[in-house]
């Protein structure tokens, strides 16, 4: 190995060590903080994750599940009732659930083309699995950081078998269409003789924005995927819901993809606990997130921060983006020092945006943030700004 390569390798090792040390500091500070807007998925210990399972709404004297019966089947029935579908199947991951759903629809429609947003999860976070694993091809109704319009779906230059809509579209700012726009999108797809699939990883909290119950929202789609850990606080896992014959077909493909797991009761119990505990609270989280978002702009201005952006200005869910004109590493360090020195966690990690000197973070409000007031937001921003 050349001297230059040795130096580069050592620099990479040092960078990894610094990143590991910062993460340890972050988790310690977040756990110790007395005031935070939400819990982070990295905070809980194994014991803390196991404790709620015993409180899940399920008869613990029943035999453990074997390949999807028992508590897993009960979870599937509960999800199908909530979404108003004929059936639902549990999957160990949302990535698997979505790939299987889109593959099955391609077989049924005879068209392997999926229309979706380039910022959607399969495009950004699944390693090109739709094409590499399933042999599907994608087209994009729009490349703008927003939901597509019905006109854009209608005007796509080539036929497609499935329209996939991520609700909300996380990487664009957890944004949702209006109810009327969503209806029009579904109609536009069907006019093109395509089916509609909802990536509803965070569909649970979208009822406030739409002003409709889950079953009415899901009724616009031919199939829906929902996650159990992103908003419900589960351990992992997802469900795919839709017509019974379709869901039965996805169970066959779930086995082929390696998702037919011997026992899954911890994930199923955690999901049932989340449906019992967190699902009813989500509307209050959305309302509180809107209060926090409205308080941030004036607080940034009062703290002397030259420019800020909250997106969406009125959040569609209990999560939204915050943009500031600083280096992301500098903001992450300031947020960490604020947590360590004041016990307040307003922001966590910041990311680059592709624009030099501009960074973005995702803010989330859950149960710990329900007690915050506008003066609390202002105080947290002031403490954060003092460390920039």
DRENDREN-840765 format. One record per residue (C-alpha): chain; y, x, z; residue in one letter. Coordinates in Angstrom, 1 decimal. Example, Ala and Ser with C-alpha at 12.3 -4.5 7.8 and 13.67 -1.06 7.14 Angstrom:
BEGIN
+-------+--------+--------+--------+------+
! kette !      Y !      X !      Z ! rest !
+-------+--------+--------+--------+------+
!     A !   -4.5 !   12.3 !    7.8 !    A !
!     A !   -1.1 !   13.7 !    7.1 !    S !
+-------+--------+--------+--------+------+
***
This chain:
BEGIN
+-------+--------+--------+--------+------+
! kette !      Y !      X !      Z ! rest !
+-------+--------+--------+--------+------+
!     A !    0.0 !    0.0 !    0.0 !    X !
!     A !    3.4 !    1.3 !   -0.9 !    X !
!     A !    6.2 !    1.9 !    1.7 !    X !
!     A !    8.2 !   -0.9 !    0.2 !    X !
!     A !    5.3 !   -3.3 !    0.6 !    X !
!     A !    4.7 !   -2.2 !    4.1 !    X !
!     A !    8.3 !   -2.8 !    5.0 !    X !
!     A !    8.3 !   -6.3 !    3.4 !    X !
!     A !    5.0 !   -7.2 !    5.2 !    X !
!     A !    6.4 !   -6.1 !    8.5 !    X !
!     A !    9.6 !   -8.1 !    7.9 !    X !
!     A !    7.6 !  -11.2 !    7.1 !    X !
!     A !    5.6 !  -10.7 !   10.3 !    X !
!     A !    8.8 !  -10.4 !   12.4 !    X !
!     A !   10.2 !  -13.5 !   10.8 !    X !
!     A !    7.0 !  -15.4 !   11.6 !    X !
!     A !    7.3 !  -14.1 !   15.2 !    X !
!     A !   10.9 !  -15.3 !   15.5 !    X !
!     A !   10.0 !  -18.7 !   14.1 !    X !
!     A !    7.1 !  -19.1 !   16.6 !    X !
!     A !    9.4 !  -18.1 !   19.5 !    X !
!     A !   12.1 !  -20.5 !   18.4 !    X !
!     A !    9.5 !  -23.3 !   18.1 !    X !
!     A !    8.3 !  -22.6 !   21.7 !    X !
!     A !   11.9 !  -22.7 !   22.9 !    X !
!     A !   12.5 !  -26.0 !   21.0 !    X !
!     A !    9.4 !  -27.8 !   22.4 !    X !
!     A !   10.2 !  -26.6 !   25.9 !    X !
!     A !   13.8 !  -27.7 !   25.7 !    X !
!     A !   12.9 !  -31.1 !   24.1 !    X !
!     A !   10.3 !  -31.8 !   26.8 !    X !
!     A !   12.7 !  -30.9 !   29.6 !    X !
!     A !   15.7 !  -32.8 !   28.2 !    X !
!     A !   16.9 !  -35.8 !   30.3 !    X !
!     A !   18.8 !  -37.4 !   27.4 !    X !
!     A !   17.4 !  -37.7 !   23.9 !    X !
!     A !   17.5 !  -40.2 !   21.1 !    X !
!     A !   13.8 !  -40.0 !   20.5 !    X !
!     A !   10.6 !  -38.2 !   21.4 !    X !
!     A !    9.4 !  -35.5 !   19.0 !    X !
!     A !    5.8 !  -35.6 !   17.7 !    X !
!     A !    5.4 !  -32.0 !   18.9 !    X !
!     A !    6.3 !  -32.8 !   22.5 !    X !
!     A !    3.2 !  -34.5 !   24.0 !    X !
!     A !    0.4 !  -32.6 !   25.6 !    X !
!     A !   -3.3 !  -33.5 !   25.0 !    X !
!     A !   -3.4 !  -35.3 !   28.4 !    X !
!     A !   -0.2 !  -37.3 !   27.6 !    X !
!     A !   -1.7 !  -38.4 !   24.3 !    X !
!     A !   -5.0 !  -39.5 !   25.8 !    X !
!     A !   -3.5 !  -41.5 !   28.7 !    X !
!     A !   -2.3 !  -44.5 !   26.6 !    X !
!     A !   -5.7 !  -45.0 !   25.0 !    X !
!     A !   -7.1 !  -46.5 !   28.1 !    X !
!     A !   -4.4 !  -49.2 !   28.0 !    X !
!     A !   -5.0 !  -50.2 !   24.4 !    X !
!     A !   -5.7 !  -54.0 !   24.0 !    X !
!     A !   -9.4 !  -53.6 !   23.5 !    X !
!     A !  -12.6 !  -54.1 !   25.5 !    X !
!     A !  -13.5 !  -50.6 !   26.6 !    X !
!     A !  -17.0 !  -51.7 !   27.6 !    X !
!     A !  -17.9 !  -52.3 !   23.9 !    X !
!     A !  -20.0 !  -49.6 !   22.1 !    X !
!     A !  -18.1 !  -46.9 !   20.4 !    X !
!     A !  -17.5 !  -47.2 !   16.6 !    X !
!     A !  -20.0 !  -45.8 !   14.1 !    X !
!     A !  -18.7 !  -45.3 !   10.5 !    X !
!     A !  -15.9 !  -47.9 !   10.8 !    X !
!     A !  -17.3 !  -50.8 !   12.9 !    X !
!     A !  -16.3 !  -51.9 !   16.4 !    X !
!     A !  -12.7 !  -51.0 !   17.4 !    X !
!     A !  -12.0 !  -49.7 !   13.8 !    X !
!     A !  -13.0 !  -53.0 !   12.3 !    X !
!     A !  -10.8 !  -54.8 !   14.9 !    X !
!     A !   -7.8 !  -52.7 !   13.9 !    X !
!     A !   -8.4 !  -53.6 !   10.3 !    X !
!     A !   -8.5 !  -57.3 !   11.1 !    X !
!     A !   -5.3 !  -57.0 !   13.1 !    X !
!     A !   -3.5 !  -55.2 !   10.3 !    X !
!     A !   -4.6 !  -57.8 !    7.7 !    X !
!     A !   -3.3 !  -60.6 !    9.9 !    X !
!     A !    0.0 !  -58.9 !   10.4 !    X !
!     A !    0.5 !  -58.2 !    6.7 !    X !
!     A !   -1.0 !  -61.6 !    5.6 !    X !
!     A !   -3.6 !  -60.0 !    3.4 !    X !
!     A !   -7.3 !  -60.8 !    2.9 !    X !
!     A !   -8.5 !  -57.5 !    4.1 !    X !
!     A !   -7.5 !  -54.0 !    5.3 !    X !
!     A !   -9.3 !  -50.6 !    5.4 !    X !
!     A !   -8.7 !  -47.8 !    7.9 !    X !
!     A !   -8.1 !  -44.4 !    6.3 !    X !
!     A !   -7.9 !  -41.0 !    8.2 !    X !
!     A !   -4.7 !  -40.2 !    6.3 !    X !
!     A !   -2.0 !  -41.8 !    4.3 !    X !
!     A !   -2.3 !  -39.3 !    1.6 !    X !
!     A !   -6.0 !  -40.3 !    1.0 !    X !
!     A !   -5.1 !  -44.0 !    1.2 !    X !
!     A !   -2.4 !  -43.8 !   -1.4 !    X !
!     A !   -4.5 !  -41.7 !   -3.8 !    X !
!     A !   -7.4 !  -44.1 !   -3.5 !    X !
!     A !   -5.2 !  -47.1 !   -4.0 !    X !
!     A !   -3.5 !  -45.8 !   -7.1 !    X !
!     A !   -6.8 !  -44.5 !   -8.5 !    X !
!     A !   -8.4 !  -48.0 !   -8.0 !    X !
!     A !   -5.5 !  -49.8 !   -9.6 !    X !
!     A !   -5.6 !  -47.4 !  -12.6 !    X !
!     A !   -9.3 !  -48.3 !  -13.1 !    X !
!     A !   -8.5 !  -52.0 !  -12.8 !    X !
!     A !   -5.5 !  -52.1 !  -15.1 !    X !
!     A !   -6.9 !  -49.5 !  -17.6 !    X !
!     A !   -3.7 !  -47.5 !  -17.4 !    X !
!     A !   -3.5 !  -44.2 !  -15.5 !    X !
!     A !    0.3 !  -44.1 !  -15.5 !    X !
!     A !    2.1 !  -44.7 !  -12.2 !    X !
!     A !    5.8 !  -45.4 !  -12.1 !    X !
!     A !    7.3 !  -44.0 !   -8.9 !    X !
!     A !   10.4 !  -42.1 !   -7.6 !    X !
!     A !   10.4 !  -38.3 !   -7.9 !    X !
!     A !   11.4 !  -38.2 !   -4.2 !    X !
!     A !    8.4 !  -40.2 !   -3.1 !    X !
!     A !    5.6 !  -38.8 !   -0.9 !    X !
!     A !    2.9 !  -38.3 !   -3.6 !    X !
!     A !    5.4 !  -36.4 !   -5.7 !    X !
!     A !    6.9 !  -34.1 !   -3.0 !    X !
!     A !    4.2 !  -33.7 !   -0.3 !    X !
!     A !    0.7 !  -34.1 !   -1.7 !    X !
!     A !    0.2 !  -31.0 !   -3.9 !    X !
!     A !    0.2 !  -32.8 !   -7.2 !    X !
!     A !   -3.0 !  -34.6 !   -6.0 !    X !
!     A !   -2.4 !  -37.7 !   -8.2 !    X !
!     A !   -2.9 !  -35.6 !  -11.3 !    X !
!     A !   -5.1 !  -32.8 !  -10.0 !    X !
!     A !   -7.6 !  -34.9 !   -8.0 !    X !
!     A !   -7.3 !  -38.4 !   -9.6 !    X !
!     A !   -6.3 !  -37.6 !  -13.2 !    X !
!     A !   -3.2 !  -39.9 !  -13.0 !    X !
!     A !    0.1 !  -39.4 !  -14.7 !    X !
!     A !    3.6 !  -40.3 !  -13.4 !    X !
!     A !    6.8 !  -41.6 !  -14.8 !    X !
!     A !   10.1 !  -41.9 !  -13.0 !    X !
!     A !   12.3 !  -45.0 !  -13.4 !    X !
!     A !   15.2 !  -43.0 !  -11.9 !    X !
!     A !   15.9 !  -39.5 !  -10.6 !    X !
!     A !   18.9 !  -40.5 !   -8.5 !    X !
!     A !   18.6 !  -40.4 !   -4.7 !    X !
!     A !   18.2 !  -44.2 !   -4.3 !    X !
!     A !   15.7 !  -46.9 !   -4.9 !    X !
!     A !   15.1 !  -47.8 !   -8.6 !    X !
!     A !   16.6 !  -50.9 !  -10.2 !    X !
!     A !   14.7 !  -53.7 !  -11.9 !    X !
!     A !   16.5 !  -52.8 !  -15.1 !    X !
!     A !   15.2 !  -49.2 !  -14.9 !    X !
!     A !   11.7 !  -50.5 !  -14.4 !    X !
!     A !   12.0 !  -52.9 !  -17.3 !    X !
!     A !   13.4 !  -50.2 !  -19.6 !    X !
!     A !   10.7 !  -47.5 !  -19.0 !    X !
!     A !    9.8 !  -46.2 !  -22.4 !    X !
!     A !    6.1 !  -46.3 !  -22.0 !    X !
!     A !    3.5 !  -48.7 !  -20.5 !    X !
!     A !    2.5 !  -48.1 !  -16.9 !    X !
!     A !   -0.3 !  -49.6 !  -14.8 !    X !
!     A !    1.2 !  -49.5 !  -11.3 !    X !
!     A !    4.7 !  -49.5 !   -9.9 !    X !
!     A !    4.7 !  -47.7 !   -6.5 !    X !
!     A !    7.7 !  -48.3 !   -4.2 !    X !
!     A !    8.2 !  -46.2 !   -1.1 !    X !
!     A !    9.7 !  -48.5 !    1.5 !    X !
!     A !   11.9 !  -47.0 !    2.9 !    X !
!     A !   12.4 !  -44.0 !    0.6 !    X !
!     A !   12.5 !  -41.3 !    3.3 !    X !
!     A !   13.8 !  -38.3 !    1.4 !    X !
!     A !   16.7 !  -40.3 !    0.0 !    X !
!     A !   17.8 !  -41.2 !    3.5 !    X !
!     A !   15.3 !  -43.9 !    4.6 !    X !
!     A !   16.9 !  -46.3 !    2.1 !    X !
!     A !   15.7 !  -49.7 !    1.2 !    X !
!     A !   16.6 !  -52.1 !   -1.6 !    X !
!     A !   18.0 !  -55.5 !   -0.7 !    X !
!     A !   15.5 !  -58.4 !   -0.5 !    X !
!     A !   16.8 !  -59.7 !   -3.8 !    X !
!     A !   16.5 !  -56.3 !   -5.4 !    X !
!     A !   12.9 !  -55.9 !   -4.1 !    X !
!     A !   11.9 !  -59.3 !   -5.6 !    X !
!     A !   13.5 !  -58.3 !   -8.9 !    X !
!     A !   11.6 !  -55.0 !   -8.9 !    X !
!     A !    8.3 !  -56.8 !   -8.3 !    X !
!     A !    9.0 !  -59.3 !  -11.1 !    X !
!     A !   10.0 !  -56.5 !  -13.5 !    X !
!     A !    6.7 !  -54.7 !  -12.9 !    X !
!     A !    4.7 !  -57.8 !  -13.5 !    X !
!     A !    6.6 !  -58.6 !  -16.7 !    X !
!     A !    5.4 !  -55.2 !  -17.8 !    X !
!     A !    1.8 !  -56.3 !  -16.9 !    X !
!     A !    1.7 !  -53.8 !  -14.0 !    X !
!     A !    0.6 !  -54.2 !  -10.4 !    X !
!     A !    2.9 !  -53.3 !   -7.4 !    X !
!     A !    1.9 !  -51.0 !   -4.6 !    X !
!     A !    4.0 !  -50.4 !   -1.5 !    X !
!     A !    4.1 !  -47.1 !    0.2 !    X !
!     A !    4.9 !  -48.7 !    3.5 !    X !
!     A !    4.3 !  -45.8 !    5.8 !    X !
!     A !    7.5 !  -47.0 !    7.6 !    X !
!     A !    7.3 !  -50.7 !    6.5 !    X !
!     A !    7.0 !  -51.8 !   10.2 !    X !
!     A !   10.7 !  -51.2 !   10.9 !    X !
!     A !   11.9 !  -52.6 !    7.5 !    X !
!     A !   11.8 !  -56.2 !    8.7 !    X !
!     A !   15.3 !  -56.0 !   10.1 !    X !
!     A !   17.0 !  -54.9 !    6.9 !    X !
!     A !   15.1 !  -57.4 !    4.8 !    X !
!     A !   15.4 !  -60.3 !    7.3 !    X !
!     A !   11.8 !  -61.2 !    6.5 !    X !
!     A !    8.5 !  -60.9 !    8.5 !    X !
!     A !    5.9 !  -58.3 !    7.5 !    X !
!     A !    3.7 !  -60.8 !    5.7 !    X !
!     A !    6.5 !  -62.1 !    3.5 !    X !
!     A !    7.4 !  -58.5 !    2.5 !    X !
!     A !    3.8 !  -57.5 !    1.9 !    X !
!     A !    3.3 !  -60.7 !   -0.3 !    X !
!     A !    5.5 !  -59.2 !   -3.0 !    X !
!     A !    3.0 !  -56.4 !   -3.5 !    X !
!     A !   -0.6 !  -56.3 !   -4.7 !    X !
!     A !   -1.5 !  -53.6 !   -2.1 !    X !
!     A !    0.3 !  -52.0 !    0.9 !    X !
!     A !   -0.3 !  -48.8 !    2.8 !    X !
!     A !    1.0 !  -48.5 !    6.4 !    X !
!     A !    0.9 !  -45.6 !    8.8 !    X !
!     A !   -0.1 !  -45.7 !   12.4 !    X !
!     A !    1.7 !  -42.6 !   13.7 !    X !
!     A !    5.1 !  -42.4 !   12.0 !    X !
!     A !    6.7 !  -45.3 !   13.8 !    X !
!     A !    3.9 !  -46.7 !   16.1 !    X !
!     A !    3.2 !  -43.5 !   18.0 !    X !
!     A !   -0.5 !  -43.3 !   17.1 !    X !
!     A !   -2.5 !  -40.2 !   16.8 !    X !
!     A !   -3.1 !  -40.3 !   13.1 !    X !
!     A !   -4.5 !  -42.6 !   10.4 !    X !
!     A !   -3.4 !  -45.3 !    8.1 !    X !
!     A !   -4.5 !  -48.7 !    6.6 !    X !
!     A !   -4.7 !  -50.0 !    3.1 !    X !
!     A !   -4.3 !  -53.7 !    2.8 !    X !
!     A !   -4.7 !  -56.2 !   -0.1 !    X !
!     A !   -7.2 !  -58.5 !   -1.8 !    X !
!     A !  -10.7 !  -58.4 !   -0.3 !    X !
!     A !  -12.4 !  -57.2 !   -3.5 !    X !
!     A !   -9.8 !  -54.4 !   -4.0 !    X !
!     A !  -10.1 !  -53.2 !   -0.4 !    X !
!     A !  -13.9 !  -53.2 !   -0.6 !    X !
!     A !  -13.5 !  -50.9 !   -3.7 !    X !
!     A !  -11.2 !  -48.6 !   -1.8 !    X !
!     A !  -13.8 !  -48.3 !    0.9 !    X !
!     A !  -16.2 !  -46.9 !   -1.7 !    X !
!     A !  -13.7 !  -44.3 !   -2.8 !    X !
!     A !  -12.8 !  -43.5 !    0.8 !    X !
!     A !  -16.4 !  -42.4 !    1.3 !    X !
!     A !  -16.2 !  -40.3 !   -1.9 !    X !
!     A !  -13.0 !  -38.6 !   -0.8 !    X !
!     A !  -14.6 !  -37.7 !    2.6 !    X !
!     A !  -13.0 !  -40.3 !    4.7 !    X !
!     A !  -16.1 !  -42.0 !    6.0 !    X !
!     A !  -15.9 !  -40.5 !    9.4 !    X !
!     A !  -18.6 !  -41.0 !   12.1 !    X !
!     A !  -16.3 !  -41.9 !   15.0 !    X !
!     A !  -12.6 !  -42.8 !   14.9 !    X !
!     A !  -12.1 !  -44.7 !   18.1 !    X !
!     A !   -9.3 !  -42.5 !   19.5 !    X !
!     A !   -7.2 !  -43.1 !   16.4 !    X !
!     A !   -8.0 !  -46.8 !   16.3 !    X !
!     A !   -7.2 !  -47.3 !   20.0 !    X !
!     A !   -3.9 !  -45.4 !   19.6 !    X !
!     A !   -3.0 !  -47.6 !   16.7 !    X !
!     A !   -3.8 !  -50.8 !   18.6 !    X !
!     A !   -1.7 !  -49.5 !   21.5 !    X !
!     A !    1.2 !  -48.8 !   19.0 !    X !
!     A !    0.9 !  -52.3 !   17.5 !    X !
!     A !    1.0 !  -53.8 !   21.0 !    X !
!     A !    3.8 !  -51.5 !   22.5 !    X !
!     A !    6.0 !  -50.1 !   19.7 !    X !
!     A !    5.9 !  -52.8 !   17.0 !    X !
!     A !    7.9 !  -55.4 !   19.0 !    X !
!     A !   10.5 !  -52.7 !   20.0 !    X !
!     A !   11.3 !  -51.5 !   16.4 !    X !
!     A !   14.1 !  -54.1 !   15.8 !    X !
!     A !   15.9 !  -52.8 !   19.0 !    X !
!     A !   15.5 !  -49.3 !   17.7 !    X !
!     A !   17.1 !  -50.2 !   14.4 !    X !
!     A !   20.0 !  -51.9 !   16.2 !    X !
!     A !   20.6 !  -48.9 !   18.4 !    X !
!     A !   20.4 !  -46.5 !   15.4 !    X !
!     A !   23.2 !  -48.4 !   13.8 !    X !
!     A !   25.3 !  -48.0 !   17.0 !    X !
!     A !   24.6 !  -44.3 !   17.1 !    X !
!     A !   25.4 !  -43.9 !   13.4 !    X !
!     A !   28.7 !  -45.7 !   13.8 !    X !
!     A !   29.7 !  -43.5 !   16.8 !    X !
!     A !   28.9 !  -40.2 !   15.1 !    X !
!     A !   31.7 !  -40.1 !   12.6 !    X !
!     A !   34.5 !  -40.6 !   15.1 !    X !
!     A !   32.8 !  -38.2 !   17.5 !    X !
!     A !   32.6 !  -35.4 !   14.8 !    X !
!     A !   36.3 !  -35.9 !   14.0 !    X !
!     A !   37.3 !  -35.8 !   17.7 !    X !
!     A !   35.2 !  -32.6 !   18.1 !    X !
!     A !   37.1 !  -30.9 !   15.3 !    X !
!     A !   34.2 !  -30.8 !   12.8 !    X !
!     A !   35.9 !  -30.7 !    9.4 !    X !
!     A !   33.6 !  -33.0 !    7.4 !    X !
!     A !   30.5 !  -35.1 !    8.1 !    X !
!     A !   28.4 !  -37.7 !    6.4 !    X !
!     A !   26.1 !  -40.3 !    7.8 !    X !
!     A !   23.7 !  -41.7 !    5.2 !    X !
!     A !   23.2 !  -44.6 !    5.0 !    X !
!     A !   26.5 !  -45.3 !    6.7 !    X !
!     A !   24.8 !  -48.4 !    8.2 !    X !
!     A !   21.1 !  -47.3 !    8.6 !    X !
!     A !   18.5 !  -49.4 !    7.0 !    X !
!     A !   15.9 !  -48.5 !    9.6 !    X !
!     A !   16.0 !  -46.6 !   12.9 !    X !
!     A !   16.2 !  -43.3 !   11.0 !    X !
!     A !   19.0 !  -41.9 !    8.9 !    X !
!     A !   20.5 !  -38.6 !    7.6 !    X !
!     A !   23.4 !  -36.6 !    9.0 !    X !
!     A !   25.1 !  -34.0 !    6.8 !    X !
!     A !   27.4 !  -31.2 !    8.0 !    X !
!     A !   29.1 !  -28.2 !    6.3 !    X !
!     A !   27.3 !  -25.4 !    8.0 !    X !
!     A !   24.4 !  -23.1 !    7.6 !    X !
!     A !   21.2 !  -25.0 !    8.6 !    X !
!     A !   19.9 !  -22.1 !   10.8 !    X !
!     A !   23.2 !  -22.0 !   12.6 !    X !
!     A !   23.1 !  -25.7 !   13.3 !    X !
!     A !   19.4 !  -25.6 !   14.4 !    X !
!     A !   20.3 !  -22.8 !   16.9 !    X !
!     A !   23.3 !  -24.8 !   18.2 !    X !
!     A !   21.2 !  -27.8 !   18.7 !    X !
!     A !   18.6 !  -25.8 !   20.6 !    X !
!     A !   21.2 !  -24.2 !   22.8 !    X !
!     A !   22.7 !  -27.6 !   23.5 !    X !
!     A !   19.3 !  -28.9 !   24.6 !    X !
!     A !   18.6 !  -25.9 !   26.7 !    X !
!     A !   22.0 !  -25.8 !   28.4 !    X !
!     A !   22.9 !  -29.5 !   28.7 !    X !
!     A !   19.6 !  -31.4 !   28.7 !    X !
!     A !   20.9 !  -33.4 !   25.7 !    X !
!     A !   19.0 !  -33.7 !   22.4 !    X !
!     A !   21.1 !  -35.3 !   19.7 !    X !
!     A !   19.8 !  -33.2 !   16.8 !    X !
!     A !   16.7 !  -31.1 !   16.3 !    X !
!     A !   16.1 !  -29.1 !   13.1 !    X !
!     A !   18.5 !  -28.8 !   10.2 !    X !
!     A !   17.5 !  -28.2 !    6.6 !    X !
!     A !   19.1 !  -26.7 !    3.5 !    X !
!     A !   20.3 !  -29.2 !    0.9 !    X !
!     A !   20.5 !  -27.1 !   -2.2 !    X !
!     A !   24.3 !  -26.9 !   -1.8 !    X !
!     A !   25.4 !  -23.7 !   -0.2 !    X !
!     A !   27.0 !  -24.2 !    3.2 !    X !
!     A !   25.8 !  -27.8 !    3.5 !    X !
!     A !   22.9 !  -28.8 !    5.8 !    X !
!     A !   21.1 !  -32.1 !    6.6 !    X !
!     A !   19.1 !  -33.4 !    9.5 !    X !
!     A !   17.2 !  -36.6 !   10.1 !    X !
!     A !   18.2 !  -38.6 !   13.2 !    X !
!     A !   15.8 !  -41.1 !   14.8 !    X !
!     A !   16.3 !  -43.5 !   17.6 !    X !
!     A !   13.4 !  -44.8 !   19.7 !    X !
!     A !   12.8 !  -45.8 !   23.3 !    X !
!     A !   14.5 !  -42.8 !   25.0 !    X !
!     A !   17.7 !  -43.5 !   23.0 !    X !
!     A !   18.1 !  -47.2 !   23.9 !    X !
!     A !   20.2 !  -46.4 !   26.9 !    X !
!     A !   22.8 !  -44.3 !   25.0 !    X !
!     A !   26.3 !  -45.7 !   24.6 !    X !
!     A !   29.1 !  -44.6 !   22.2 !    X !
!     A !   30.6 !  -42.3 !   25.0 !    X !
!     A !   27.2 !  -40.7 !   25.4 !    X !
!     A !   27.1 !  -40.0 !   21.6 !    X !
!     A !   30.6 !  -38.5 !   21.8 !    X !
!     A !   29.7 !  -36.3 !   24.8 !    X !
!     A !   26.6 !  -35.0 !   23.0 !    X !
!     A !   28.5 !  -34.3 !   19.8 !    X !
!     A !   31.2 !  -32.4 !   21.9 !    X !
!     A !   28.5 !  -30.3 !   23.6 !    X !
!     A !   26.9 !  -29.6 !   20.2 !    X !
!     A !   30.2 !  -28.7 !   18.5 !    X !
!     A !   31.2 !  -26.3 !   21.3 !    X !
!     A !   28.1 !  -24.2 !   20.4 !    X !
!     A !   28.8 !  -24.0 !   16.7 !    X !
+-------+--------+--------+--------+------+
***
